[in-house]
Amino acid sequence: MTLTADRGYFAFGEDHERRRPAREPRRSWASTEPFERRRTRFNAQEASRVDAWRIVRRRYALTAATLDAMCAALVTYVVSLPSVDGLVGPAIALGASIGFVVLVAVCGGYRPTELGDGPGEFQSIARAVGLAVVTAMAYAFLTGAALPRAGVLVGAPALVASAGALRYAQRRRLHASRRDGEAMRGTLVVGDPVSVARVITDLSGEPHHGYRIDGVCLQTLDGREAVEGAPVLGGLADVVQVVADHAAEVVIVTGSCLGGEALRRLSWALGRAGADLVVAPDLLEVTAPRLSVRPTAGLSLLEVEVDAPRRRLVAKSVLDVTVATLAGLVLLPLVLGLAAAVRLTSRGPAFYRQTRVGIDGRTFTIWKLRSMFIDADQRLAALAARNQGSGVLFKMRDDPRVTPIGRVLRKYSLDELPQLWNVVRGDMSLVGPRPPLVSEVAEYEDEVHRRLRVKPGLTGLWQVSGRSDLDWDAAVRLDLRYVDNWSVAMDVMILWKTFRAVATASGAY
């Protein structure tokens, strides 16, 4: 049922956003035929890509379930081996593997929306192991059966670690294929040019999320042919027809181009077209930990957390002190050995102290292994013209003030190890923004002061996203993203990625 422009005006009611210029005849998104089914050279090709992604998704889920079953069987067999005889052990292992896969499925570990992206996969494994332990303990309590302590104290952590590691390796393989342009979902971005450009830039820069931008539909057709390299395929009223013609799998609506009633109707039409609807609100750099939906009076209210709850702050402090203390004790011989090497290879003390700015502007003394000659601060002014950094940061790839052993220390971030003491003292956190100098804070623009809302970190998003290769603007953006969205789970993820970045010496100089 094709509507003329006049009939469309009345039919859309509150859908006034769609009365802007369009390239296709207007159709009601609430009708049984919100688009014309027609064969195009685009959707014939895209349909095969859609089928390919579905095959990859099913294969990913099947492989994940197989790996989970293998881990559960092996861990259960090894843990129960000392206490069983004959074929009982293999039988128990088989039952455990089936039960574990069922529990992971119940926890959403094979759900298409969780596969290959986000923390959901790993959280489902941890929840499934927790349920398995609770179920086993309840069974032992009710029946009086003996529950091997090794099954809880050793088996549960081993199962989480092994299943998580294999899932991580599987995900890395998927991400590698996505960087090569495979296993991607065709995506249409809808909105005003500025918001659309932001979404395209962010998604194109991180292809491992699996969104391939095939085109855009703009709020206003002003004659432009492309936005950030993505072709303009139509206006707001053309969205559903463009989805059908190009076999798009995802529609991302950004900005405020469509109101609530229009979005509701669009979801109806996209359901018939077989595409998913994703809304990217104008809340910049605000992610899941701070967002919650509250159904109230027939409305879906999006609540934004304005400050971290106390329980999360306590959990972060416990993680900081525990890990920093254990790591400090284990690494103390290494630190002492490196300190001796610094002291013997260049004149001056082994450790370097400097005043830095911490949470809410409070200053503290930071400790590092000395990686520069003792007159480095006096030589800084003479090197100002050779600064390769941006903003308030001074960077030189071949800084003549760095000692030979200091280059090794910096390459692998070994000079930062004494800051574990700062973490134990409470001046710093394991994860957080880079601790700035007093002179740097004096040059901060207004919004950059937000970096001081949390404790500075031994590592952070800047460490796992390029280290010294980052310019000032990128470093600030990453720090603000962390300050606004940090969680204990994010801290653990950053710590894991830090080991990889340090081991490969990525972006260090």
KETILO-621540 format. One record per atom (N, C-alpha, C): residue in three letters; x, y, z. Coordinates in pm, whole numbers, plus 50000, padded with zeros to 5 digits. Layout:
N
alaXYZ
...
END
This chain:
509
met500864988250000
met500005000050000
met500905012350000
thr501025018449885
thr501845030349871
thr501045042549905
leu501605051449986
leu500905063550027
leu501455075549954
thr500615084549916
thr501075097149860
thr501585105849974
ala502215116749936
ala502745125650041
ala501625131150128
asp500455134550067
asp499365140050145
asp498785129750240
arg498505117650188
arg497965107150273
arg498965103450381
gly500255103650346
gly501295100350444
gly501285109950560
tyr500965122550534
tyr500965132650641
tyr499995128750751
phe498775124050710
phe497775120450809
phe498025106550865
ala498535097350782
ala498695083450826
ala499765082250934
phe500805090650927
phe501915088851019
phe501645095451154
gly500655104551161
gly500345110751289
gly501565117151351
glu502045111251462
glu503205116751532
glu504495114051457
asp504435106951347
asp505615103751267
asp506025115551180
his505955127651235
his506205139351152
his507645139751100
glu508565132351166
glu509945132251119
glu510055127050976
arg509115118350936
arg509225111950805
arg508645120450693
arg508145132350723
arg507585140650619
arg508665148450544
arg509915145550573
arg511025151750502
arg511175145250364
pro512015151050275
pro512185145350141
pro512645130750146
ala512145122750051
ala512495108550042
ala512785105049897
arg513495093949875
arg513805089549740
arg512815079249688
glu512075072949780
glu511135062349743
glu509715066749778
pro508705060749713
pro507315063449755
pro507145059749902
arg506405067749976
arg506255065650119
arg505285054150147
arg505675045850245
arg504815034850289
arg504695035350441
ser503545031950490
ser503345032050634
ser504145020950699
trp504895024350803
trp505675014250876
trp504785005050958
ala503525008850977
ala502615000551054
ala501784991350964
ser501954992450833
ser501154984350742
ser501704970150731
thr500934961450666
thr501394947750645
thr502434946950535
glu502594957650456
glu503584958150350
glu504374971250362
pro505284972150459
pro506004984650478
pro507114987050377
phe507324977450286
phe508324979150181
phe507904970750061
glu508484974149947
glu508214966749824
glu509264955749808
arg508784943649790
arg509694932349771
arg510154932249626
arg511424934949606
arg511954935449470
arg513394930349468
arg513754925049358
arg515094919449340
arg516044930449296
thr517144932149365
thr518154941949325
thr519514935049319
arg520434941649252
arg521774935849243
arg522464935949379
phe521954944249470
phe522554944949603
phe522064933549693
asn520734931949702
asn520254922049798
asn520544907749753
ala520754905449624
ala521144892049580
ala522514888449635
gln523414898249636
gln524754895849689
gln524744895649841
glu523984904849901
glu523954905750046
glu523324893450109
ala522334887650041
ala521674875850097
ala522674864650122
ser523624863050032
ser524634852650051
ser525524855850170
arg525784868850191
arg526584872750307
arg525834870050436
val524534872750435
val523714869950552
val523754855150586
asp523594846750485
asp523654832350507
asp525024828250561
ala526084834550509
ala527434831250555
ala527594834650703
trp527054846250748
trp527154850050888
trp526364840350976
arg525204836050929
arg524414826551007
arg525164813351024
ile525844809250919
ile526644796850927
ile527784798651028
val528454810151021
val529554812951114
val529034813151258
arg527874819351278
arg527304820351412
arg526954806651469
arg526324798251385
arg525984784651432
arg527244776651461
arg528234778051373
arg529484770651394
arg530194775351520
tyr530164788351545
tyr530784793951666
tyr530114788151790
ala528774788051792
ala528044782851908
ala528324767951928
leu528354760351817
leu528614745951827
leu530024743251878
thr530994750851827
thr532374749151874
thr532504752952020
ala531834763752061
ala531874767952201
ala531304757152292
ala530174751352252
ala529554740852333
ala530464728552342
thr531114725152230
thr532024713652230
thr533214715952322
leu533794727852316
leu534934731052402
leu534534731252550
asp533354736552578
asp532874736652717
asp532694722352769
ala532124713752685
ala531914699852725
ala533254692852750
met534224695252664
met535544688952680
met536204693552810
cys536134706652839
cys536734711852962
cys536064705753085
ala534734705253084
ala534004699753199
ala534334685053219
ala534394677453109
ala534704663153120
ala536114660953173
leu537074668353120
leu538474666453161
leu538684670453306
val538164682053345
val538354686753483
val537664677253581
thr536454673153549
thr535714664053638
thr536424650753651
tyr536924645453540
tyr537604632553543
tyr538874633253628
val539664644053610
val540914645353685
val540634647053834
val539624655053868
val539304657654009
val538734645254076
ser537894637654004
ser537234626054065
ser538044613254054
leu539144613653977
leu539934601353952
leu540404594454080
pro540904601854180
pro541414594854300
pro540324587654380
ser539064591554365
ser538024586254453
ser537074576454385
val537304573054258
val536404563854188
val537214553054119
asp536534542354082
asp537194531154017
asp536484527753886
gly537204520453801
gly536604514953679
gly536034525453587
leu534814522753538
leu534164531453440
leu533344542453506
val533384543153639
val532584553353707
val533104567353674
gly534424568753672
gly535024581753643
gly534604587253507
pro534774579553397
pro534324584353266
pro532844587353262
ala532034579253331
ala530594581653332
ala530264594853401
ile530934597453514
ile530724610153583
ile531164621853496
ala532304620253427
ala532814630853341
ala531844633753227
leu531254623153169
leu530294625053060
leu529054632553110
gly528554628453225
gly527394635253281
gly527694649853313
ala528904652453366
ala529284666153399
ala529384674753274
ser529904669053166
ser530044676853042
ser528684680852987
ile527744671352988
ile526394674452939
ile525714684753029
gly525814682553160
gly525194691753254
gly525764705853244
phe527104706853225
phe527734719953217
phe527274727453092
val527184720552979
val526714727052856
val525274732052874
val524454724152941
val523074728352966
val523044740753054
leu523874740953159
leu523904752553248
leu524404765153176
val525444763653092
val525934775153016
val524844780352923
ala524104771252861
ala523004775352772
ala521924782752851
val521594777652970
val520604784253055
val521064798253093
cys522354799953112
cys522914812953149
cys523154821953029
gly522764817552911
gly522874826052792
gly524204825552722
gly525014815452750
gly526354814852692
gly526414811852544
tyr525314807052485
tyr525304804252342
tyr524284812952269
arg523814823252337
arg522844832352277
arg523534840352166
pro522904841752049
pro523554848851937
pro524024862851972
thr523274869852056
thr523664883552089
thr524894884152179
glu525274872952241
glu526414872852332
glu527674867452266
leu527534861152151
leu528664854252090
leu529624863952023
gly530894862952057
gly531934870251987
gly532144884552030
asp531344889752124
asp531484903752162
asp530914905852302
gly531564914352380
gly531064917352514
gly531454906752616
pro531214909552744
pro531624900452851
pro530634889252879
gly529484889052809
gly528424879452840
gly528864864952834
glu529694861552735
glu530154847752720
glu530884842952845
phe531814851152892
phe532634847253007
phe531824847453136
gln530914856953147
gln530064857253265
gln529154845053272
ser528694840353157
ser527834828453155
ser528594816253203
ile529874815153170
ile530684803853216
ile530824804353368
ala531134816153421
ala531284817453567
ala529964814453639
arg528864819553584
arg527564816753647
arg527214801953641
ala527534795553527
ala527234781353512
ala528034772953612
val529304776353632
val530124769153730
val529564771453871
gly529164783753900
gly528564786654030
gly527304778554054
leu526444777753952
leu525224769653964
leu525554754953984
ala526584750253912
ala526984736253926
ala527444733254068
val528224742354126
val528714740354263
val527544740454361
val526624750054346
val525474750854436
val524604738354423
thr524404733754299
thr523594721654277
thr524234709554342
ala525564708154324
ala526264696654383
ala526214697054535
met526364708854594
met526314710154740
met524914707054792
ala523894711654719
ala522524708854761
ala522234693854754
tyr522724687254648
tyr522534672754633
tyr523224665354747
ala524454669454779
ala525194662854887
ala524494664855022
phe523934676455044
phe523254679255170
phe521974670955183
leu521214669755073
leu519934662855079
leu520084647655083
thr521124642455019
thr521284627855009
thr522344622355103
gly523164630955160
gly524244626355247
gly525434621255169
ala525454623155038
ala526574618654956
ala527814627054986
ala528984620754969
ala530234627754993
ala530584636454873
leu530884649054898
leu531284658254791
leu532774660954805
pro533584656454706
pro535034658754715
pro535364673554726
arg536154677154826
arg536504691254842
arg537284696454723
ala538084687454661
ala538864691754544
ala537954696154431
gly536754690454426
gly535824694254320
gly535404708754330
val535354713954454
val534954727854473
val536164737054474
leu537184733454552
leu538334742254570
leu539264742454450
val539334731554375
val540244730654260
val539464729854129
gly538464721154125
gly537754718754000
gly537014730953947
ala536304738054035
ala535514749653990
ala536404760553929
pro537454765054000
pro538324775153938
pro539004770153810
ala539394757253810
ala540044751853690
ala539094751653571
leu537824748553596
leu536844748353487
leu536584762353434
val536454772153523
val536254786053479
val537454790753396
ala538664787853445
ala539874792453376
ala540044785653241
ser539874772553236
ser540104765253110
ser539034768453006
ala537764768253047
ala536684771352953
ala536764785852907
gly537104794852999
gly537244808852961
gly538404811152866
ala539524804152889
ala540684805752801
ala540394800752660
leu539724789352649
leu539384784152517
leu538384793052446
arg537414798452521
arg536444807652460
arg537154820452413
tyr538134824952491
tyr538894836752453
tyr539674834452324
ala540304822552313
ala541044819252190
ala540094818452070
gln538914812952092
gln537924812151985
gln537484826151942
arg537284834752040
arg536864848452008
arg537964855851933
arg539214853951970
arg540314860551901
arg540364856351754
arg540064843851728
arg540044839051590
arg538914845751512
leu537754847151575
leu536634853951510
leu536974868551483
his537584875251578
his537944889151560
his538964890851447
ala539874881451434
ala540844882151324
ala540144881151190
ser539154872351179
ser538424871051054
ser537594883651027
arg537064889951131
arg536314902351112
arg537214913551065
arg538444913951113
arg539364924251065
arg539684922450917
asp539514910250867
asp539684907450724
asp538394909250646
gly537344914250713
gly536074916950645
gly535114905350641
glu535384894550713
glu534514882950713
glu533634882750839
ala532564874850832
ala531654873050946
ala531124886251000
met530824895450909
met530294908550947
met528794909250920
arg528114918350989
arg526684920550970
arg526474933650895
gly525754932850784
gly525464944750707
gly524654954650790
thr525114967250795
thr524554977050886
thr524194989950812
leu523024995250844
leu522555008150793
leu522475017850909
val523095029550896
val523095039651003
val522135050850964
val521285054851059
val520235064651033
val520385076251130
gly520285088651080
gly520335100151168
gly520805112651096
asp521215122651174
asp521765134951117
asp523225132551081
pro523805140550989
pro525175137850942
pro526225137251052
val526115145851154
val527135146051260
val527085133151342
ser525885129251386
ser525755117051466
ser526115104751386
val525695104451260
val526005093051173
val527505091851154
ala528185103151132
ala529645102851113
ala530345097451237
arg529865101151355
arg530485096351480
arg530345081251493
val529145076051465
val528925061651476
val529775054151374
ile529835059151252
ile530615052351148
ile532095052051186
thr532595063351235
thr534015064051274
thr534325054151385
asp533465053551487
asp533715044651600
asp533645029951558
leu532615026151482
leu532455012151444
leu533485007751341
ser533845016651249
ser534855013151149
ser536225011451212
gly536465018851321
gly537755017751389
gly537895005151472
glu536784998351502
glu536814986051581
glu535974975351512
pro536484969951402
pro535694960251324
pro535414947151396
his536114944551508
his535894931851577
his534484930851635
his533764942251644
his532384941651692
his531454935751587
gly531884935251462
gly531124928051359
gly530124936251281
tyr530204949551284
tyr529294957951207
tyr529984962951080
arg529444959450964
arg529954964350837
arg529004975250787
ile529464987650779
ile528614998850740
ile528424998550589
asp527184995550545
asp526884994850403
asp526305007850348
gly525785016350434
gly525205028850386
gly524505036250498
val523975048050465
val523305056350564
val522005061950505
cys521075064950594
cys519865072550560
cys519875085050646
leu519825096650583
leu519975109150655
leu518655115750687
gln518665123350794
gln517475130650836
gln517065140750730
thr518045146750666
thr517785156550560
thr518625153150438
leu517985151550324
leu518705148950199
leu519175162350144
asp520445165450166
asp520985178450125
asp521915177350005
gly521835166349934
gly522635164849813
gly523955157649832
arg524375155149955
arg525635148149976
arg525505133549936
glu526575128149884
glu526575114449833
glu527075104249934
ala527845108650033
ala528425099250128
ala528715106250260
val528795098550366
val529205103250499
val530285093850549
glu531495099250572
glu532635091150616
glu532835078950527
gly532645080850396
gly532855070050301
gly531685060750280
ala530635061850363
ala529455053250348
ala528435060450258
pro527915053850155
pro526995060550062
pro525665064250127
val525115075550086
val523785079750131
val522765072550044
leu521935064050104
leu520995055650030
leu519565060750036
gly519315071050117
gly517965076250123
gly517745084750246
gly516455088850267
gly516085096550383
gly515435087850489
leu514835094050590
leu514235086550699
leu513115077450650
ala512275082650559
ala511145074750511
ala511585062750427
asp512855062650383
asp513345052050295
asp513985040450370
val514085041450503
val514895031850579
val514495017450551
val513225014150565
val512795000150553
val512994995150411
gln512725003450311
gln512934999250173
gln514414996950144
val515275005450200
val516725003650183
val517174990650248
val516614987650366
val516944975050434
val516584963250344
ala515404963650284
ala514974952650197
ala515834951650072
asp516144963050013
asp516924962949889
asp518354958349910
his518924961150027
his520324957950054
his520504946350151
ala519384940150193
ala519434928850286
ala520254932350411
ala520064944550462
ala520764948750584
ala520254940650703
glu521124937550793
glu520764929650911
glu520574938151036
val521174950051037
val521104958751153
val520834973051107
val519934979751177
val519704994051156
val520055001151286
ile521015010451279
ile521415018251396
ile520845032251381
val519945035951471
val519365049451472
val520115057651574
thr520695068751529
thr521505076951618
thr520965091051624
gly521355098351727
gly520885111951742
gly519435112251787
ser518745123051751
ser517355124751791
ser516465126451669
cys516815119351560
cys516095121251435
cys514705115051438
leu514485104951521
leu513185098251529
leu512675098551673
gly511415102351689
gly510795102351821
gly510355088551862
gly509795087551982
gly509415074552036
gly508395067251952
glu507345074151905
glu506325067651823
glu506895062951690
ala507775071151632
ala508385067251505
ala509275054951522
leu510045054451631
leu510895042951658
leu510055030351678
arg508925031951745
arg508045020551767
arg507535015051634
arg507105023851545
arg506635019451414
arg507755013451331
leu508935019551340
leu510075014251266
leu510405000051311
ser510304997451441
ser510584983851490
ser509584973851431
trp508314978051415
trp507324969151352
trp507744965851210
ala508124976151135
ala508464974150995
ala509744965850978
leu510734968451065
leu511994960851055
leu511784946351093
gly510814943651180
gly510474929651210
gly510024922251086
arg509254928951000
arg508834922650876
arg509964921750775
ala510914931150784
ala512054931050691
ala513174921950737
gly513114916950861
gly514124907750911
gly515404914250956
ala515334926751004
ala516534933751051
ala516374937451197
asp517504938751267
asp517504942751408
asp517574957951418
leu516964963451522
leu516984977851548
leu517864980651669
val518844989451650
val519734993651757
val519655008851767
val519475013951887
val519395028351909
val520665033051979
ala521345042551918
ala522545048551978
ala522175062352029
pro521855063952158
pro521405076952209
pro522525087152210
asp522165099552236
asp523145110452239
asp523925110952370
leu523895100252449
leu524705099452570
leu526105094852531
leu527005104052513
leu528345100652466
leu529135093352575
glu529805082552533
glu530715075152620
glu530055070052748
val528765066852742
val528065061052857
val527695046752818
thr528225036952891
thr528025023052853
thr527195015652959
ala527055002652936
ala526094994353009
ala526154995453162
pro527344995353226
pro527344995553373
pro526575007253433
arg526435018253360
arg525775030153415
arg524325031553369
leu523875022653283
leu522535023953227
leu521615012953278
ser520395016553306
ser519385006753341
ser518035011953295
val517175002653250
val515855006253202
val514835003753313
arg514025014053343
arg513005012853448
arg511635014953385
pro510855004053370
pro509485005653319
pro508625012753423
thr508125024353386
thr507335032453479
thr506175039053404
ala504945036553452
ala503755043053396
ala503665041153245
gly504035029053199
gly503975026353057
gly505145031952977
leu506105038053046
leu507275043752981
leu508505035253012
ser509465035452921
ser510755029052946
ser511755040052981
leu511965042153109
leu512845052753154
leu514285047753159
leu515185055053091
leu516595051353089
leu517305059053199
glu517695051753304
glu518355058153418
glu519865057353401
val520535068653419
val521985069453407
val522585070753546
glu523455061653582
glu524125062053711
glu525105073753713
val524965082753809
val525805094753811
val527055092953895
asp527105082753979
asp528305080154059
asp528355065354094
ala529555060154113
ala529715045954143
ala529175042754282
pro528415031854297
pro527915027954429
pro529055023654520
arg528805024454650
arg529855021554749
arg530365007254736
arg529464997754709
arg529904983754700
arg530934981754589
arg530794989454479
arg531754988154370
arg533094994454409
leu533045005554484
leu534285011954530
leu535035002754627
val534284996154715
val534914986854810
val535534975154736
ala534814969554637
ala535334958254560
ala536604962254486
lys536644974354432
lys537824979054361
lys539014980454456
ser538744985854577
ser539814987354675
ser540374973854720
val539484964154742
val539924950854781
val540774944554671
leu540324945954546
leu541104940654433
leu542464947254426
asp542514960554443
asp543774967854434
asp544764963154540
val544324963254666
val545244959954776
val545694945354768
thr544754936454737
thr545094922054733
thr546094919154622
val545764923354501
val546624920354386
val547964927554398
ala547954940254440
ala549194947854451
ala550114941954558
thr549544937454670
thr550364931554776
thr550994918454729
leu550174909754671
leu550704896854624
leu551724898954513
ala551414907654416
ala552344910154306
ala553634916554358
gly553504925554455
gly554694931954510
gly555624922054578
leu555054912754654
leu555884902654720
leu556564893454619
val555824889454517
val556384880454416
val557474887354334
leu557234900154301
leu558144907354212
leu559254914854286
leu559244914454420
leu560264921854496
leu561684918054456
pro562034905354443
pro563414902154398
pro563754908154263
leu562774908154170
leu563014913954039
leu563254928954049
val562454935854131
val562604950354147
val563964953554207
leu564374945954309
leu565674948354371
leu566814945854273
gly566664935454191
gly567684932754089
gly567774943853986
leu566634948753941
leu566624959553844
leu567164972453906
ala566844974754034
ala567364986654102
ala568894986254108
ala569434974554136
ala570904973154139
ala571484975854001
ala570814970853896
ala571314973153760
ala571284988053724
val570224994953765
val570145009453738
val571255016753811
arg571465013053935
arg572475019854019
arg573885017653965
leu574155005753910
leu575495002453865
leu575815007653725
thr574795010653646
thr575035014353505
thr574965029353480
ser574525037353577
ser574505051853558
ser574535058653693
arg575065070653695
arg575205078053821
arg573835082653869
gly573625081154001
gly572375085654058
gly571645074654132
pro570545077854199
pro569795067954276
pro569075058054185
ala568725046654244
ala568025036254167
ala566575039854146
phe565995047054242
phe564565050254233
phe564395065254207
tyr563295068254140
tyr562985082054105
tyr561655085854168
arg561635097054240
arg560425101854304
arg559945114454235
gln558635115854225
gln558085127654159
gln556685130454215
thr556315142954223
thr554995146854271
thr553985145754156
arg552935138354180
arg551865136854080
arg550535140754146
val549535142654061
val548205146554109
val547295134454108
gly546635132054222
gly545765120454236
gly544295124154236
ile543505116054303
ile542055117654304
ile541675131254363
asp540755137954294
asp540225151054336
asp541315161354356
gly542425160154283
gly543465170454285
gly544475168954396
arg544375158654480
arg545335156854590
arg546665151854534
thr547755157654579
thr549075153754530
thr549655142254613
phe550545134754551
phe551225123754620
phe552565121654552
thr553415113854615
thr554745110754560
thr554705097254491
ile555025097354364
ile555025084954286
ile556455079354282
trp556545066154283
trp557845059454281
trp558015051754149
lys559215052954092
lys559545045753969
lys561005041653975
leu561365031553899
leu562775028753877
leu563315039453781
arg564445045153814
arg564985056153732
arg565375050853594
ser564805057053492
ser565105052953354
ser565835063853276
met566055075553340
met566735086653275
met567975090653354
phe568835098553289
phe569985104153358
phe569505114353461
ile570305116853563
ile569845124853677
ile569595139453640
asp570125144253526
asp569885158153486
asp568765159253382
ala567885149053377
ala566835148753274
ala565905160753283
asp565535164753404
asp564595175953419
asp565215189053371
gln566505190953394
gln567175203153351
gln567335203653198
arg567385192053133
arg567575191552987
arg566265192252910
leu565145192152982
leu563845191852915
leu563605204352829
ala563945216052882
ala563685228452808
ala564435228652675
ala565645223352673
ala566435223352551
ala565865214052444
leu565035204352487
leu564465194752393
leu563035198152352
ala562525209452403
ala561125212852378
ala560795213452230
ala561735218352149
ala561475219752005
ala561365206251935
arg561845195751997
arg561815182451935
arg560675173851991
asn559765180252061
asn558635173052120
asn557775166552011
gln557545153452024
gln556695146151930
gln555315143451987
gly555055148452108
gly553755146552169
gly552805157652129
ser551605157252187
ser550595167352160
ser549935171152291
gly549225182552291
gly548585186852413
gly549635190252518
val549425185552640
val550345188852750
val551445178452767
leu551455168152683
leu552415157252699
leu553695159952620
phe554835156352681
phe556125156752611
phe556525142452579
lys556785139652451
lys557185126352408
lys558285127452304
met559255118352313
met560295116952211
met560565102152192
arg560535097852069
arg560765083652044
arg562205079652077
asp563155088652051
asp564565086052084
asp565055096852179
asp564505096952297
asp564835107052398
asp566265104852447
pro567185114652426
pro568585112752468
pro568765112452619
arg567735115952694
arg567855115852840
arg567665101952898
val567185092452819
val566925078952867
val568215070852866
thr568485063952976
thr569695055652985
thr569515042852904
pro570615035952871
pro570485023352795
pro569595013152865
ile569805011252995
ile568945001553065
ile567535007253081
gly567435020653084
gly566125026853094
gly565255023952973
arg565855022352856
arg565075019052736
arg564435005252751
val565164996052810
val564604982752833
val563484983452936
leu563734990853044
leu562714992253148
leu561424998153091
arg561555008553008
arg560385015052953
arg559675006252850
lys560444998952772
lys559864990552669
lys558884980552727
tyr559234975052843
tyr558384964952906
tyr557704970153033
ser557694983453051
ser557024989853165
ser557544984953299
leu558774980353304
leu559334975553429
leu559634987053525
asp559814999153471
asp560095010653557
asp558885014353642
glu557705009253605
glu556485012453679
glu556255003253799
leu557004992453812
leu556724982553916
leu556714988254058
pro557614997754093
pro557545003254230
pro556225010154263
gln555425013254162
gln554145019754188
gln553145010154253
leu553484997354260
leu552654988054338
leu552584992754483
trp553654999054531
trp553655004454666
trp552645015954677
asn552575024254573
asn551565034954571
asn550145029454573
val549955017954509
val548625011654510
val548305006654649
val549265000154714
val549034995054850
val548745006454946
arg549435017754930
arg549235029455017
arg547885036154992
gly547275033754877
gly546005040054847
gly546115052654763
asp547335056254721
asp547515068154636
asp547015065454493
met547175052954450
met546845049154314
met545985036554314
ser545475033354197
ser544735020854176
ser545495012554073
leu545174999754066
leu545784991553961
leu545394996753823
val544135000953808
val543625005653680
val543025019553698
gly543365028453607
gly542835042053614
gly543505050853512
pro543195063753510
pro543865072953418
pro545335074453452
arg546085079153357
arg547505081553379
arg547695092353485
pro548595090253585
pro548805100353690
pro549515112653633
pro548875124353632
pro549465136053567
pro550415143753658
leu551255151853594
leu552105161153665
leu551295173353708
val551805180553807
val551125192753852
val551085202853738
ser552165203853662
ser552215213353550
ser551225209653441
glu550975196953422
glu550005192653322
glu548585196353364
val548275194053491
val546935197353541
val546665212353528
ala547685220453544
ala547515234953534
ala547085239053394
glu547355230753293
glu546995233853155
glu545735226553109
tyr545085219253199
tyr543885211853161
tyr542765221153117
glu542065217153012
glu540815223552978
glu539725218453073
asp538585224853069
asp537545222553169
asp537195207753186
glu536805200853077
glu536315187153089
glu537405177253126
val538675180753101
val539775171453129
val539935169353280
his539485178853361
his539565177153506
his538755165153554
arg537845160253472
arg537075148253507
arg537985136253529
arg539185136253469
arg540145125353487
arg540535123553634
leu540425134253711
leu540825133953851
leu539735128953944
arg538615124253887
arg537505119653971
arg537785105954033
val538715098353975
val539095085254029
val540605085154053
lys541055075154126
lys542495073954150
lys543215071054019
pro544405076754001
pro545195073253882
pro545615058653888
gly545935053053771
gly546195038753766
gly547595034953723
leu547995023253767
leu549245017353722
leu549145013853574
thr547935010153530
thr547655007953389
thr546255013553362
gly545835013153238
gly544535018653204
gly544195016153059
leu543095021953015
leu542695020252875
leu543765025552781
trp544455036152824
trp545535041652741
trp546675031552724
gln546905023352828
gln547995013652825
gln547705002352726
val546444998352714
val546094987052629
val545594991552492
ser545655004652466
ser545135009752340
ser546175017452259
gly547445015452291
gly548465022052211
gly549635027652288
arg549485029352421
arg550545034452507
arg551095047652452
ser552375048452426
ser552975061152383
ser552595065252242
asp552015056052165
asp551595059452029
asp550365068552028
leu549655069652139
leu548425077652144
leu548745092452150
asp547955100652081
asp548085115052096
asp547295119452219
trp547395132352252
trp546785137352374
trp545265135852371
asp544645139552261
asp543185138852252
asp542685124552269
ala543375114952208
ala542965100952220
ala543135096052364
ala544235099952428
ala544475095752566
ala543405101452660
val543035114052638
val541995120252721
val540655113352699
arg540335110452573
arg539055103852543
arg538975090252611
leu540065082652610
leu540075069552674
leu539975070752826
asp540675080552882
asp540615082353027
asp539215086353072
leu538575095452998
leu537225099653034
leu536235088153018
arg536445079952915
arg535585068152898
arg535715058953018
tyr536935057153066
tyr537125048453183
tyr536475054553307
val536725067453332
val536175073853451
val534655072853454
asp534015074353338
asp532565074253331
asp531965060253342
asn532715049853304
asn532105036653288
asn532825025453361
trp533755028553451
trp534565018053509
trp533725008253592
ser534224996153597
ser533644985653680
ser534754976053715
val534514967453811
val535524957653850
val535804948053734
ala534744944353661
ala534934935653545
ala535794942353441
met535594955453419
met536434962753323
met537874963053371
asp538084964853502
asp539444964953555
asp540154951653530
val539454940753553
val540044927553530
val540384925853382
met539504930353293
met539754929353150
met540974937653110
ile541104949653165
ile542244958253132
ile543544952253184
leu543504946553305
leu544704940053358
leu545144928553269
trp544174920853220
trp544504909653131
trp545144914853002
lys544574925352944
lys545114930852819
lys546454937752840
thr546684942652963
thr547964949152991
thr549124939452977
phe548944927153026
phe550004917153014
phe550374914952868
arg549364914652781
arg549614912552639
arg550334924452577
ala549904936652614
ala550534948652558
ala551984949852604
val552224946752732
val553584947852785
val554474936952726
ala553954924852713
ala554764913752660
ala555214916352517
thr554374923152439
thr554724925952299
thr555404939552282
ala555544947052394
ala556164960352391
ala555454969452292
ser554144967852281
ser553374975552184
ser553284990152225
gly553694999052135
gly553555013452156
gly554425019252265
ala555485012252306
ala556325017052417
ala557615023052364
tyr557985034652421
tyr559285040652393
tyr559565051352498
END
